[in-house]
């Protein structure tokens, strides 16, 4: 006769509840700060944000303090003494669940990339998201001179011969302006499933496109267990 799920051969043991994340920072020498906010009507309660610090070299972080039956939103950023804090990823929704005895390995996605283009004539801002077999959707946000300009989600407006997604952002940049774009890559459709990574690019537009790769930021890959 099979034992009930809550009973093991050596006796009854309490089940561990929580939310587990796989963390693969873009720079492994940086720590990761995690912010958690309770869910209120489908959105994070920004008045009740809690912070957790994950030291470098920690591929898995488990939120054991998450209350059973509750719902939360999480986001992540790079931090390191002597450096400006990194940009946060978008909020990621999760519910605590029974954790497996052994957490599965969540592999990082090393092939994420996108390019940010500004039309030197009309100033239209385009994203070209490089294809990856694991990526099924993206979410993006564009700022102009540090001010939010536009955001969106989904897949390509049209696709080139190499499988890259070409996305018109609806933003028009003026000469001498700085354009910043953040793209988050998801394993599932419509911004669901594991966050495979978050990348940020900034370019300066002075009548012609001038890219400064030193302004790029890579938040690496994130996964979630149980999903």
N, CA and C atoms as a LAMMPS dump frame, in Angstrom:
ITEM: TIMESTEP
0
ITEM: NUMBER OF ATOMS
681
ITEM: BOX BOUNDS ff ff ff
-5.0000000000000000e+02 5.0000000000000000e+02
-5.0000000000000000e+02 5.0000000000000000e+02
-5.0000000000000000e+02 5.0000000000000000e+02
ITEM: ATOMS id mol type element x y z
1 1 1 N 0.846 -1.195 0
2 1 2 C 0 0 0
3 1 3 C 0.881 1.244 0
4 2 1 N 0.597 2.165 -0.881
5 2 2 C 1.404 3.379 -0.986
6 2 3 C 1.109 4.316 0.18
7 3 1 N 2.152 4.976 0.665
8 3 2 C 1.992 5.942 1.74
9 3 3 C 1.394 7.236 1.204
10 4 1 N 0.596 7.946 2.023
11 4 2 C 0.117 9.27 1.604
12 4 3 C 1.291 10.197 1.324
13 5 1 N 1.045 11.237 0.528
14 5 2 C 2.126 12.143 0.115
15 5 3 C 2.78 12.835 1.301
16 6 1 N 1.999 13.062 2.386
17 6 2 C 2.541 13.78 3.541
18 6 3 C 3.306 12.877 4.495
19 7 1 N 3.334 11.582 4.212
20 7 2 C 4 10.633 5.098
21 7 3 C 5.155 9.984 4.345
22 8 1 N 6.314 9.937 4.977
23 8 2 C 7.467 9.29 4.384
24 8 3 C 7.869 8.107 5.249
25 9 1 N 8.707 7.246 4.716
26 9 2 C 9.043 6.001 5.4
27 9 3 C 9.62 6.246 6.787
28 10 1 N 10.378 7.347 6.951
29 10 2 C 10.994 7.624 8.248
30 10 3 C 10.099 8.477 9.141
31 11 1 N 8.849 8.695 8.73
32 11 2 C 7.927 9.44 9.57
33 11 3 C 7.38 10.664 8.866
34 12 1 N 6.388 11.297 9.489
35 12 2 C 5.762 12.485 8.914
36 12 3 C 6.726 13.666 8.97
37 13 1 N 6.819 14.399 7.869
38 13 2 C 7.679 15.573 7.806
39 13 3 C 6.877 16.759 7.284
40 14 1 N 7.145 17.953 7.799
41 14 2 C 6.427 19.123 7.285
42 14 3 C 6.85 19.433 5.856
43 15 1 N 5.889 19.886 5.069
44 15 2 C 6.193 20.281 3.709
45 15 3 C 6.755 21.699 3.697
46 16 1 N 7.763 21.933 2.869
47 16 2 C 8.365 23.256 2.751
48 16 3 C 7.646 24.036 1.657
49 17 1 N 7.135 25.217 2.024
50 17 2 C 6.488 26.093 1.057
51 17 3 C 7.426 27.252 0.735
52 18 1 N 7.275 27.794 -0.445
53 18 2 C 8.064 28.957 -0.807
54 18 3 C 8.067 29.177 -2.302
55 19 1 N 8.899 30.112 -2.723
56 19 2 C 9.111 30.408 -4.139
57 19 3 C 10.607 30.348 -4.383
58 20 1 N 11.023 29.563 -5.359
59 20 2 C 12.448 29.406 -5.651
60 20 3 C 12.766 30 -7.014
61 21 1 N 13.867 30.734 -7.077
62 21 2 C 14.311 31.352 -8.322
63 21 3 C 15.718 30.879 -8.661
64 22 1 N 15.966 30.667 -9.933
65 22 2 C 17.325 30.49 -10.412
66 22 3 C 17.852 31.841 -10.858
67 23 1 N 19.014 32.251 -10.353
68 23 2 C 19.576 33.569 -10.653
69 23 3 C 20.906 33.406 -11.378
70 24 1 N 21.016 34.007 -12.542
71 24 2 C 22.263 33.968 -13.308
72 24 3 C 22.586 35.393 -13.748
73 25 1 N 23.225 36.192 -12.88
74 25 2 C 23.499 37.594 -13.22
75 25 3 C 24.351 37.717 -14.473
76 26 1 N 24.178 38.836 -15.179
77 26 2 C 25.008 39.091 -16.342
78 26 3 C 26.473 39.203 -15.97
79 27 1 N 26.776 39.649 -14.741
80 27 2 C 28.136 39.7 -14.209
81 27 3 C 28.133 38.917 -12.905
82 28 1 N 28.795 37.758 -12.892
83 28 2 C 28.735 36.854 -11.743
84 28 3 C 29.408 37.417 -10.502
85 29 1 N 30.182 38.509 -10.633
86 29 2 C 30.837 39.092 -9.461
87 29 3 C 29.907 40.033 -8.698
88 30 1 N 28.736 40.318 -9.253
89 30 2 C 27.781 41.205 -8.597
90 30 3 C 26.793 40.396 -7.764
91 31 1 N 26.332 40.994 -6.681
92 31 2 C 25.233 40.418 -5.917
93 31 3 C 23.918 40.795 -6.593
94 32 1 N 22.835 40.213 -6.095
95 32 2 C 21.505 40.501 -6.627
96 32 3 C 20.615 40.965 -5.482
97 33 1 N 19.91 42.055 -5.688
98 33 2 C 18.909 42.484 -4.724
99 33 3 C 17.54 42.082 -5.265
100 34 1 N 16.728 41.505 -4.388
101 34 2 C 15.382 41.064 -4.744
102 34 3 C 14.381 41.938 -4.004
103 35 1 N 13.416 42.478 -4.711
104 35 2 C 12.313 43.194 -4.079
105 35 3 C 11.041 42.374 -4.215
106 36 1 N 10.297 42.288 -3.106
107 36 2 C 9.042 41.537 -3.094
108 36 3 C 7.917 42.447 -2.629
109 37 1 N 6.807 42.4 -3.355
110 37 2 C 5.636 43.193 -2.995
111 37 3 C 4.404 42.303 -3.018
112 38 1 N 3.505 42.442 -2.042
113 38 2 C 2.264 41.664 -2.076
114 38 3 C 1.424 42.032 -3.295
115 39 1 N 0.623 41.08 -3.723
116 39 2 C -0.271 41.319 -4.852
117 39 3 C -1.55 41.995 -4.367
118 40 1 N -1.921 43.085 -5.033
119 40 2 C -3.183 43.77 -4.759
120 40 3 C -3.897 43.972 -6.088
121 41 1 N -4.946 43.207 -6.302
122 41 2 C -5.754 43.319 -7.525
123 41 3 C -4.905 43.163 -8.779
124 42 1 N -3.927 42.245 -8.715
125 42 2 C -3.115 41.961 -9.888
126 42 3 C -1.91 42.844 -10.077
127 43 1 N -1.632 43.746 -9.131
128 43 2 C -0.494 44.656 -9.242
129 43 3 C 0.301 44.632 -7.94
130 44 1 N 1.613 44.956 -7.989
131 44 2 C 2.407 44.981 -6.76
132 44 3 C 2.024 46.148 -5.858
133 45 1 N 1.953 45.881 -4.559
134 45 2 C 1.675 46.917 -3.562
135 45 3 C 2.994 47.622 -3.247
136 46 1 N 3.246 48.752 -3.887
137 46 2 C 4.532 49.433 -3.775
138 46 3 C 4.758 50.042 -2.398
139 47 1 N 3.71 50.139 -1.591
140 47 2 C 3.865 50.664 -0.231
141 47 3 C 4.339 49.593 0.741
142 48 1 N 4.402 48.342 0.286
143 48 2 C 4.765 47.239 1.186
144 48 3 C 5.918 46.414 0.619
145 49 1 N 6.852 47.065 -0.057
146 49 2 C 7.966 46.361 -0.687
147 49 3 C 8.989 45.939 0.37
148 50 1 N 9.442 44.691 0.278
149 50 2 C 10.519 44.177 1.125
150 50 3 C 11.722 43.854 0.247
151 51 1 N 12.93 43.985 0.825
152 51 2 C 14.166 43.74 0.074
153 51 3 C 14.937 42.567 0.663
154 52 1 N 15.543 41.777 -0.235
155 52 2 C 16.39 40.657 0.153
156 52 3 C 17.694 40.76 -0.635
157 53 1 N 18.794 40.397 0.001
158 53 2 C 20.11 40.482 -0.635
159 53 3 C 20.632 39.078 -0.896
160 54 1 N 20.99 38.802 -2.141
161 54 2 C 21.511 37.49 -2.53
162 54 3 C 22.98 37.667 -2.905
163 55 1 N 23.912 37.043 -2.176
164 55 2 C 25.342 37.255 -2.448
165 55 3 C 25.766 36.655 -3.778
166 56 1 N 26.91 37.095 -4.305
167 56 2 C 27.413 36.527 -5.568
168 56 3 C 27.619 35.019 -5.454
169 57 1 N 27.464 34.339 -6.573
170 57 2 C 27.685 32.897 -6.594
171 57 3 C 26.545 32.087 -6.037
172 58 1 N 25.339 32.677 -5.949
173 58 2 C 24.165 31.953 -5.439
174 58 3 C 23.204 31.688 -6.597
175 59 1 N 23.299 30.529 -7.248
176 59 2 C 22.463 30.286 -8.431
177 59 3 C 20.988 30.086 -8.115
178 60 1 N 20.665 29.788 -6.844
179 60 2 C 19.265 29.584 -6.467
180 60 3 C 18.968 30.381 -5.206
181 61 1 N 17.862 31.115 -5.223
182 61 2 C 17.393 31.836 -4.044
183 61 3 C 15.969 31.395 -3.759
184 62 1 N 15.702 31.035 -2.499
185 62 2 C 14.384 30.543 -2.106
186 62 3 C 13.77 31.513 -1.111
187 63 1 N 12.577 31.968 -1.407
188 63 2 C 11.831 32.836 -0.495
189 63 3 C 10.995 31.949 0.417
190 64 1 N 11.582 31.578 1.558
191 64 2 C 10.876 30.728 2.514
192 64 3 C 9.872 31.513 3.347
193 65 1 N 9.956 32.851 3.324
194 65 2 C 9.058 33.655 4.158
195 65 3 C 7.733 33.951 3.468
196 66 1 N 7.59 33.566 2.209
197 66 2 C 6.331 33.798 1.498
198 66 3 C 5.21 32.996 2.157
199 67 1 N 4.098 33.646 2.427
200 67 2 C 2.99 33.007 3.134
201 67 3 C 2.219 32.074 2.207
202 68 1 N 1.886 30.898 2.734
203 68 2 C 1.113 29.939 1.957
204 68 3 C -0.234 30.539 1.565
205 69 1 N -0.606 30.394 0.303
206 69 2 C -1.875 30.916 -0.18
207 69 3 C -1.827 32.361 -0.626
208 70 1 N -0.706 33.055 -0.393
209 70 2 C -0.584 34.453 -0.802
210 70 3 C -0.066 34.541 -2.234
211 71 1 N -0.019 35.75 -2.756
212 71 2 C 0.523 35.995 -4.09
213 71 3 C 1.442 37.202 -4.008
214 72 1 N 2.528 37.153 -4.766
215 72 2 C 3.548 38.192 -4.677
216 72 3 C 4.033 38.589 -6.064
217 73 1 N 4.712 39.736 -6.083
218 73 2 C 5.436 40.185 -7.267
219 73 3 C 6.899 40.371 -6.855
220 74 1 N 7.814 39.925 -7.725
221 74 2 C 9.247 40.005 -7.454
222 74 3 C 9.945 40.739 -8.595
223 75 1 N 11.053 41.408 -8.259
224 75 2 C 11.922 41.957 -9.293
225 75 3 C 13.362 41.937 -8.788
226 76 1 N 14.318 42.028 -9.711
227 76 2 C 15.72 41.777 -9.403
228 76 3 C 16.602 42.857 -10.028
229 77 1 N 17.758 43.113 -9.391
230 77 2 C 18.729 44.057 -9.954
231 77 3 C 20.118 43.707 -9.444
232 78 1 N 21.142 44.101 -10.21
233 78 2 C 22.536 43.943 -9.792
234 78 3 C 22.898 44.996 -8.742
235 79 1 N 23.713 44.607 -7.772
236 79 2 C 24.263 45.565 -6.809
237 79 3 C 25.694 45.158 -6.479
238 80 1 N 26.517 46.169 -6.223
239 80 2 C 27.893 45.919 -5.803
240 80 3 C 28.44 47.193 -5.188
241 81 1 N 29.182 47.047 -4.092
242 81 2 C 29.757 48.21 -3.415
243 81 3 C 30.641 48.989 -4.378
244 82 1 N 30.466 50.305 -4.397
245 82 2 C 31.258 51.153 -5.274
246 82 3 C 30.662 51.352 -6.648
247 83 1 N 29.534 50.698 -6.932
248 83 2 C 28.872 50.815 -8.229
249 83 3 C 27.444 51.324 -8.03
250 84 1 N 26.952 52.018 -9.032
251 84 2 C 25.553 52.414 -9.014
252 84 3 C 24.682 51.169 -9.155
253 85 1 N 23.586 51.103 -8.395
254 85 2 C 22.696 49.946 -8.484
255 85 3 C 22.177 49.777 -9.906
256 86 1 N 22.034 48.519 -10.33
257 86 2 C 21.533 48.234 -11.661
258 86 3 C 20.047 48.53 -11.791
259 87 1 N 19.578 48.498 -13.009
260 87 2 C 18.161 48.719 -13.292
261 87 3 C 17.38 47.452 -12.969
262 88 1 N 16.223 47.604 -12.348
263 88 2 C 15.411 46.446 -11.994
264 88 3 C 14.775 45.814 -13.228
265 89 1 N 14.605 44.494 -13.145
266 89 2 C 13.79 43.796 -14.132
267 89 3 C 12.328 44.192 -13.919
268 90 1 N 11.444 43.855 -14.849
269 90 2 C 10.01 44.033 -14.578
270 90 3 C 9.575 43.154 -13.403
271 91 1 N 8.411 43.464 -12.838
272 91 2 C 7.856 42.642 -11.765
273 91 3 C 7.455 41.281 -12.308
274 92 1 N 7.677 40.252 -11.49
275 92 2 C 7.403 38.866 -11.877
276 92 3 C 6.443 38.277 -10.851
277 93 1 N 5.284 37.798 -11.302
278 93 2 C 4.243 37.281 -10.412
279 93 3 C 4.526 35.833 -10.034
280 94 1 N 4.308 35.489 -8.766
281 94 2 C 4.503 34.106 -8.325
282 94 3 C 3.676 33.843 -7.072
283 95 1 N 3.282 32.579 -6.904
284 95 2 C 2.594 32.124 -5.696
285 95 3 C 3.447 31.066 -5
286 96 1 N 3.538 31.097 -3.675
287 96 2 C 4.252 30.034 -2.967
288 96 3 C 3.578 28.687 -3.196
289 97 1 N 4.386 27.654 -3.269
290 97 2 C 3.861 26.312 -3.468
291 97 3 C 4.773 25.341 -2.733
292 98 1 N 4.366 24.07 -2.7
293 98 2 C 5.21 23.052 -2.082
294 98 3 C 6.495 22.929 -2.89
295 99 1 N 7.617 23.06 -2.226
296 99 2 C 8.901 22.959 -2.909
297 99 3 C 9.3 21.497 -3.048
298 100 1 N 9.856 21.114 -4.18
299 100 2 C 10.32 19.733 -4.335
300 100 3 C 11.505 19.458 -3.417
301 101 1 N 11.739 18.193 -3.049
302 101 2 C 12.876 17.872 -2.171
303 101 3 C 14.207 18.365 -2.731
304 102 1 N 14.349 18.292 -4.044
305 102 2 C 15.555 18.784 -4.712
306 102 3 C 15.137 19.772 -5.783
307 103 1 N 15.654 20.992 -5.692
308 103 2 C 15.276 22.009 -6.661
309 103 3 C 15.903 21.693 -8.018
310 104 1 N 15.112 21.739 -9.085
311 104 2 C 15.681 21.482 -10.407
312 104 3 C 16.612 22.608 -10.833
313 105 1 N 17.55 22.276 -11.689
314 105 2 C 18.472 23.276 -12.219
315 105 3 C 17.772 24.058 -13.32
316 106 1 N 17.811 25.382 -13.223
317 106 2 C 17.211 26.239 -14.243
318 106 3 C 18.349 26.79 -15.091
319 107 1 N 18.521 26.308 -16.317
320 107 2 C 19.684 26.72 -17.103
321 107 3 C 19.565 28.161 -17.571
322 108 1 N 20.677 28.893 -17.591
323 108 2 C 20.647 30.252 -18.129
324 108 3 C 20.527 30.232 -19.646
325 109 1 N 20.112 31.35 -20.202
326 109 2 C 20.006 31.496 -21.651
327 109 3 C 21.101 32.46 -22.114
328 110 1 N 22.161 31.95 -22.773
329 110 2 C 23.303 32.808 -23.104
330 110 3 C 23.153 33.585 -24.405
331 111 1 N 22.091 33.349 -25.163
332 111 2 C 22.025 33.896 -26.518
333 111 3 C 21.073 35.077 -26.665
334 112 1 N 20.705 35.728 -25.572
335 112 2 C 19.771 36.841 -25.655
336 112 3 C 20.486 38.1 -26.134
337 113 1 N 19.84 38.829 -27.023
338 113 2 C 20.429 40.074 -27.501
339 113 3 C 19.381 40.859 -28.273
340 114 1 N 19.565 42.168 -28.329
341 114 2 C 18.736 42.992 -29.204
342 114 3 C 19.523 44.238 -29.576
343 115 1 N 19.122 44.851 -30.666
344 115 2 C 19.739 46.086 -31.135
345 115 3 C 18.708 47.205 -31.093
346 116 1 N 19.189 48.4 -30.806
347 116 2 C 18.351 49.587 -30.712
348 116 3 C 18.756 50.541 -31.83
349 117 1 N 17.802 50.886 -32.684
350 117 2 C 18.084 51.732 -33.84
351 117 3 C 17.212 52.98 -33.822
352 118 1 N 17.799 54.085 -34.279
353 118 2 C 17.057 55.324 -34.472
354 118 3 C 17.224 55.746 -35.926
355 119 1 N 16.115 55.946 -36.614
356 119 2 C 16.159 56.404 -38.004
357 119 3 C 16.747 57.818 -38.026
358 120 1 N 17.907 58.021 -38.679
359 120 2 C 18.54 59.342 -38.646
360 120 3 C 17.736 60.419 -39.36
361 121 1 N 16.757 60.022 -40.17
362 121 2 C 15.951 61.01 -40.896
363 121 3 C 14.697 61.37 -40.104
364 122 1 N 13.882 60.37 -39.814
365 122 2 C 12.62 60.651 -39.138
366 122 3 C 12.659 60.511 -37.631
367 123 1 N 13.721 59.882 -37.097
368 123 2 C 13.837 59.725 -35.655
369 123 3 C 13.055 58.566 -35.076
370 124 1 N 12.461 57.706 -35.92
371 124 2 C 11.699 56.568 -35.41
372 124 3 C 12.631 55.579 -34.715
373 125 1 N 12.179 55.051 -33.575
374 125 2 C 12.973 54.122 -32.774
375 125 3 C 12.492 52.697 -33.035
376 126 1 N 13.446 51.819 -33.376
377 126 2 C 13.147 50.416 -33.672
378 126 3 C 13.97 49.511 -32.772
379 127 1 N 13.382 48.361 -32.431
380 127 2 C 14.107 47.298 -31.754
381 127 3 C 14.221 46.113 -32.708
382 128 1 N 15.386 45.499 -32.745
383 128 2 C 15.564 44.246 -33.478
384 128 3 C 15.995 43.203 -32.457
385 129 1 N 15.071 42.309 -32.117
386 129 2 C 15.307 41.303 -31.081
387 129 3 C 15.833 40.043 -31.752
388 130 1 N 17.05 39.653 -31.377
389 130 2 C 17.679 38.492 -31.996
390 130 3 C 16.989 37.209 -31.568
391 131 1 N 16.803 36.316 -32.514
392 131 2 C 16.062 35.096 -32.261
393 131 3 C 16.788 34.128 -31.344
394 132 1 N 16.02 33.398 -30.539
395 132 2 C 16.537 32.343 -29.674
396 132 3 C 15.438 31.296 -29.543
397 133 1 N 15.77 30.006 -29.643
398 133 2 C 14.725 28.974 -29.607
399 133 3 C 13.881 28.99 -28.337
400 134 1 N 14.447 29.442 -27.212
401 134 2 C 13.7 29.408 -25.952
402 134 3 C 12.797 30.621 -25.762
403 135 1 N 13.014 31.676 -26.528
404 135 2 C 12.246 32.907 -26.349
405 135 3 C 10.955 32.84 -27.155
406 136 1 N 9.82 33.014 -26.467
407 136 2 C 8.535 33.006 -27.15
408 136 3 C 7.824 34.354 -27.093
409 137 1 N 8.292 35.262 -26.243
410 137 2 C 7.699 36.596 -26.207
411 137 3 C 8.662 37.547 -25.512
412 138 1 N 8.441 38.838 -25.727
413 138 2 C 9.264 39.867 -25.088
414 138 3 C 8.36 40.984 -24.583
415 139 1 N 8.867 41.7 -23.592
416 139 2 C 8.262 42.96 -23.168
417 139 3 C 9.342 44.027 -23.237
418 140 1 N 8.973 45.224 -23.678
419 140 2 C 9.964 46.27 -23.856
420 140 3 C 9.45 47.599 -23.317
421 141 1 N 10.415 48.454 -22.979
422 141 2 C 10.108 49.803 -22.51
423 141 3 C 11.159 50.747 -23.074
424 142 1 N 10.721 51.894 -23.57
425 142 2 C 11.628 52.881 -24.151
426 142 3 C 11.494 54.197 -23.39
427 143 1 N 12.634 54.797 -23.05
428 143 2 C 12.643 56.125 -22.45
429 143 3 C 13.388 57.08 -23.374
430 144 1 N 13.001 58.337 -23.328
431 144 2 C 13.612 59.385 -24.14
432 144 3 C 14.128 60.459 -23.193
433 145 1 N 15.457 60.63 -23.171
434 145 2 C 16.098 61.572 -22.25
435 145 3 C 15.671 61.314 -20.805
436 146 1 N 15.605 60.026 -20.447
437 146 2 C 15.303 59.645 -19.079
438 146 3 C 13.837 59.653 -18.714
439 147 1 N 12.954 59.997 -19.65
440 147 2 C 11.516 60.051 -19.385
441 147 3 C 10.815 58.932 -20.138
442 148 1 N 9.917 58.232 -19.447
443 148 2 C 9.191 57.135 -20.084
444 148 3 C 8.502 57.614 -21.357
445 149 1 N 8.664 56.841 -22.434
446 149 2 C 8.07 57.219 -23.711
447 149 3 C 7.045 56.206 -24.201
448 150 1 N 7.351 54.91 -24.079
449 150 2 C 6.429 53.908 -24.606
450 150 3 C 6.825 52.537 -24.086
451 151 1 N 5.867 51.604 -24.09
452 151 2 C 6.151 50.218 -23.721
453 151 3 C 5.218 49.316 -24.504
454 152 1 N 5.547 48.041 -24.538
455 152 2 C 4.711 47.097 -25.256
456 152 3 C 5.162 45.678 -24.995
457 153 1 N 4.459 44.729 -25.574
458 153 2 C 4.797 43.323 -25.401
459 153 3 C 4.346 42.556 -26.627
460 154 1 N 4.795 41.315 -26.706
461 154 2 C 4.387 40.454 -27.801
462 154 3 C 5.575 39.945 -28.576
463 155 1 N 5.371 39.74 -29.865
464 155 2 C 6.426 39.237 -30.735
465 155 3 C 6.61 40.216 -31.878
466 156 1 N 7.121 39.745 -32.985
467 156 2 C 7.515 40.645 -34.06
468 156 3 C 6.329 41.278 -34.768
469 157 1 N 6.538 42.537 -35.188
470 157 2 C 5.64 43.142 -36.162
471 157 3 C 5.877 42.48 -37.51
472 158 1 N 7.129 42.278 -37.833
473 158 2 C 7.513 41.448 -38.975
474 158 3 C 8.847 40.808 -38.631
475 159 1 N 9.218 39.789 -39.346
476 159 2 C 10.415 39.023 -39.021
477 159 3 C 11.33 38.974 -40.232
478 160 1 N 12.635 39.168 -40.008
479 160 2 C 13.562 39.125 -41.129
480 160 3 C 13.964 37.687 -41.433
481 161 1 N 14.857 37.527 -42.41
482 161 2 C 15.231 36.192 -42.874
483 161 3 C 15.995 35.393 -41.826
484 162 1 N 16.566 36.065 -40.824
485 162 2 C 17.351 35.371 -39.812
486 162 3 C 16.525 35.017 -38.576
487 163 1 N 15.233 35.293 -38.603
488 163 2 C 14.382 34.967 -37.474
489 163 3 C 14.373 36.003 -36.378
490 164 1 N 14.939 37.194 -36.634
491 164 2 C 14.946 38.255 -35.637
492 164 3 C 13.642 39.046 -35.704
493 165 1 N 13.171 39.477 -34.556
494 165 2 C 11.922 40.229 -34.486
495 165 3 C 12.204 41.719 -34.641
496 166 1 N 11.539 42.358 -35.597
497 166 2 C 11.664 43.797 -35.805
498 166 3 C 10.43 44.471 -35.207
499 167 1 N 10.643 45.345 -34.224
500 167 2 C 9.536 45.92 -33.47
501 167 3 C 9.586 47.443 -33.571
502 168 1 N 8.511 48.038 -34.077
503 168 2 C 8.371 49.492 -34.087
504 168 3 C 7.835 49.929 -32.731
505 169 1 N 8.532 50.835 -32.056
506 169 2 C 8.159 51.209 -30.694
507 169 3 C 7.156 52.357 -30.635
508 170 1 N 6.978 53.074 -31.746
509 170 2 C 6.09 54.227 -31.734
510 170 3 C 6.715 55.474 -31.141
511 171 1 N 8.022 55.429 -30.844
512 171 2 C 8.725 56.567 -30.256
513 171 3 C 9.479 57.315 -31.355
514 172 1 N 9.413 58.639 -31.338
515 172 2 C 10.157 59.481 -32.266
516 172 3 C 11.198 60.261 -31.463
517 173 1 N 12.477 60.044 -31.794
518 173 2 C 13.565 60.718 -31.096
519 173 3 C 13.96 61.985 -31.844
520 174 1 N 14.254 63.031 -31.096
521 174 2 C 14.731 64.277 -31.685
522 174 3 C 16.251 64.294 -31.661
523 175 1 N 16.895 65.071 -32.542
524 175 2 C 18.358 65.154 -32.52
525 175 3 C 18.879 65.562 -31.146
526 176 1 N 20.052 65.024 -30.809
527 176 2 C 20.745 65.288 -29.543
528 176 3 C 20.056 64.642 -28.349
529 177 1 N 19.091 63.762 -28.582
530 177 2 C 18.428 63.088 -27.468
531 177 3 C 19.089 61.741 -27.203
532 178 1 N 18.862 61.223 -25.995
533 178 2 C 19.354 59.899 -25.637
534 178 3 C 18.17 58.95 -25.519
535 179 1 N 18.279 57.811 -26.182
536 179 2 C 17.209 56.819 -26.191
537 179 3 C 17.672 55.6 -25.406
538 180 1 N 16.818 55.104 -24.522
539 180 2 C 17.122 53.911 -23.735
540 180 3 C 16 52.905 -23.922
541 181 1 N 16.368 51.642 -24.086
542 181 2 C 15.37 50.581 -24.229
543 181 3 C 15.745 49.417 -23.329
544 182 1 N 14.741 48.848 -22.674
545 182 2 C 14.909 47.651 -21.864
546 182 3 C 14.004 46.566 -22.431
547 183 1 N 14.575 45.408 -22.715
548 183 2 C 13.812 44.285 -23.259
549 183 3 C 13.939 43.103 -22.305
550 184 1 N 12.808 42.521 -21.939
551 184 2 C 12.778 41.328 -21.1
552 184 3 C 12.293 40.157 -21.941
553 185 1 N 13.009 39.049 -21.853
554 185 2 C 12.747 37.872 -22.684
555 185 3 C 12.044 36.809 -21.836
556 186 1 N 10.944 36.261 -22.359
557 186 2 C 10.143 35.279 -21.625
558 186 3 C 10.121 33.947 -22.365
559 187 1 N 10.071 32.88 -21.578
560 187 2 C 10.038 31.54 -22.16
561 187 3 C 8.646 31.175 -22.664
562 188 1 N 7.613 31.803 -22.114
563 188 2 C 6.249 31.507 -22.525
564 188 3 C 5.665 32.619 -23.375
565 189 1 N 4.457 32.423 -23.907
566 189 2 C 3.812 33.451 -24.729
567 189 3 C 3.267 34.591 -23.878
568 190 1 N 3.197 35.774 -24.469
569 190 2 C 2.547 36.93 -23.838
570 190 3 C 3.128 37.262 -22.465
571 191 1 N 4.447 37.186 -22.337
572 191 2 C 5.086 37.578 -21.084
573 191 3 C 4.832 36.632 -19.933
574 192 1 N 4.797 35.326 -20.194
575 192 2 C 4.587 34.337 -19.14
576 192 3 C 5.779 33.388 -19.095
577 193 1 N 5.796 32.536 -18.076
578 193 2 C 6.886 31.583 -17.935
579 193 3 C 8.119 32.241 -17.352
580 194 1 N 9.236 31.552 -17.43
581 194 2 C 10.478 32.049 -16.845
582 194 3 C 10.953 33.303 -17.562
583 195 1 N 11.504 34.248 -16.782
584 195 2 C 12.224 35.375 -17.361
585 195 3 C 13.615 34.873 -17.717
586 196 1 N 13.906 34.804 -18.999
587 196 2 C 15.204 34.294 -19.43
588 196 3 C 16.291 35.35 -19.313
589 197 1 N 15.916 36.606 -19.307
590 197 2 C 16.912 37.654 -19.159
591 197 3 C 16.32 39.022 -19.424
592 198 1 N 17.017 40.043 -18.942
593 198 2 C 16.635 41.428 -19.18
594 198 3 C 17.865 42.182 -19.654
595 199 1 N 17.756 42.841 -20.794
596 199 2 C 18.864 43.604 -21.356
597 199 3 C 18.461 45.062 -21.512
598 200 1 N 19.438 45.937 -21.351
599 200 2 C 19.21 47.366 -21.522
600 200 3 C 20.228 47.92 -22.509
601 201 1 N 19.771 48.772 -23.409
602 201 2 C 20.652 49.439 -24.359
603 201 3 C 20.341 50.928 -24.352
604 202 1 N 21.384 51.742 -24.53
605 202 2 C 21.189 53.182 -24.673
606 202 3 C 21.995 53.675 -25.866
607 203 1 N 21.407 54.561 -26.633
608 203 2 C 22.106 55.162 -27.764
609 203 3 C 21.856 56.662 -27.746
610 204 1 N 22.774 57.4 -28.349
611 204 2 C 22.604 58.841 -28.512
612 204 3 C 22.314 59.133 -29.979
613 205 1 N 21.387 60.036 -30.206
614 205 2 C 20.959 60.346 -31.57
615 205 3 C 21.274 61.814 -31.846
616 206 1 N 22.282 62.047 -32.687
617 206 2 C 22.69 63.407 -33.041
618 206 3 C 22.621 63.589 -34.556
619 207 1 N 21.46 63.335 -35.105
620 207 2 C 21.318 63.408 -36.547
621 207 3 C 21.736 62.114 -37.212
622 208 1 N 22.604 61.36 -36.574
623 208 2 C 23.001 60.021 -37.016
624 208 3 C 23.13 59.167 -35.765
625 209 1 N 23.011 57.873 -35.935
626 209 2 C 23.032 56.975 -34.784
627 209 3 C 24.442 56.86 -34.221
628 210 1 N 24.581 57.086 -32.928
629 210 2 C 25.854 56.911 -32.237
630 210 3 C 25.6 55.988 -31.058
631 211 1 N 26.168 54.795 -31.091
632 211 2 C 25.958 53.822 -30.021
633 211 3 C 27.145 53.827 -29.074
634 212 1 N 26.878 53.743 -27.788
635 212 2 C 27.924 53.684 -26.776
636 212 3 C 27.768 52.369 -26.022
637 213 1 N 28.548 51.328 -26.38
638 213 2 C 28.356 50.021 -25.741
639 213 3 C 28.65 50.026 -24.252
640 214 1 N 29.37 51.034 -23.743
641 214 2 C 29.653 51.08 -22.309
642 214 3 C 28.392 51.364 -21.502
643 215 1 N 27.321 51.776 -22.17
644 215 2 C 26.078 52.074 -21.471
645 215 3 C 25.159 50.861 -21.381
646 216 1 N 25.556 49.752 -22.002
647 216 2 C 24.717 48.558 -21.995
648 216 3 C 24.677 47.94 -20.598
649 217 1 N 23.583 47.274 -20.304
650 217 2 C 23.443 46.583 -19.025
651 217 3 C 22.722 45.267 -19.247
652 218 1 N 23.246 44.194 -18.668
653 218 2 C 22.695 42.857 -18.845
654 218 3 C 22.35 42.302 -17.473
655 219 1 N 21.046 42.094 -17.207
656 219 2 C 20.63 41.555 -15.917
657 219 3 C 20.696 40.037 -15.856
658 220 1 N 21.129 39.397 -16.947
659 220 2 C 21.297 37.952 -16.914
660 220 3 C 19.987 37.203 -17.024
661 221 1 N 20.004 35.933 -16.612
662 221 2 C 18.844 35.056 -16.756
663 221 3 C 18.203 34.787 -15.404
664 222 1 N 16.887 34.704 -15.411
665 222 2 C 16.127 34.398 -14.207
666 222 3 C 15.17 33.263 -14.516
667 223 1 N 15.008 32.362 -13.58
668 223 2 C 14.018 31.302 -13.726
669 223 3 C 13.223 31.191 -12.447
670 224 1 N 12.18 30.398 -12.455
671 224 2 C 11.346 30.274 -11.268
672 224 3 C 10.9 28.829 -11.087
673 225 1 N 10.871 28.383 -9.828
674 225 2 C 10.351 27.076 -9.454
675 225 3 C 9.309 27.313 -8.356
676 226 1 N 8.141 26.751 -8.401
677 226 2 C 7.668 25.743 -9.339
678 226 3 C 7.067 26.301 -10.611
679 227 1 N 6.949 27.617 -10.755
680 227 2 C 6.452 28.183 -12.005
681 227 3 C 5.065 28.758 -11.842
